[in-house]
């Protein structure tokens, strides 16, 4: 559409996004040498960004055991997250801990 002379505003309205998103995506995905936007290059750049994106941490048995140990010692999910950050221990998110174990402290936890 840009090659046909449409403005960022017109393109944005036709696909239902803000004009700054169009500008940003064209700038992000254009060839750095020529400045031209090419669909195949844009797709390749997208796949590279996805491959380099930080991956979410899976709840492994080791992480589950770590969390369970601290929950049984009467620590809150917030305290577990803080401890894991201070000591660089791989852990899942606070939301994930609360979903699995609940907000309340549990001494009688059975997993």
NORDA-V511099 format. One record per pair of residues at least 24 apart in sequence whose C-alpha atoms are under 8 Angstrom apart, sorted by the first residue. I is the first residue (numbers start at 1). J is the second residue. D is the distance in Angstrom with one decimal. If there is no record, write none. Layout:
I	J	D
I	J	D
//
This chain:
57	90	7.9
57	91	7.2
57	92	6.0
58	92	7.2
59	91	8.0
59	92	6.6
63	90	7.4
63	91	6.2
63	92	7.7
67	97	7.8
68	109	7.7
71	105	6.3
71	106	6.1
71	107	6.9
71	109	7.8
72	105	7.7
72	106	5.9
72	107	4.4
72	108	6.9
72	109	6.4
73	107	6.5
74	105	5.4
74	106	6.2
74	107	6.0
75	105	6.4
76	103	7.4
76	104	7.1
76	105	5.7
77	103	7.0
//
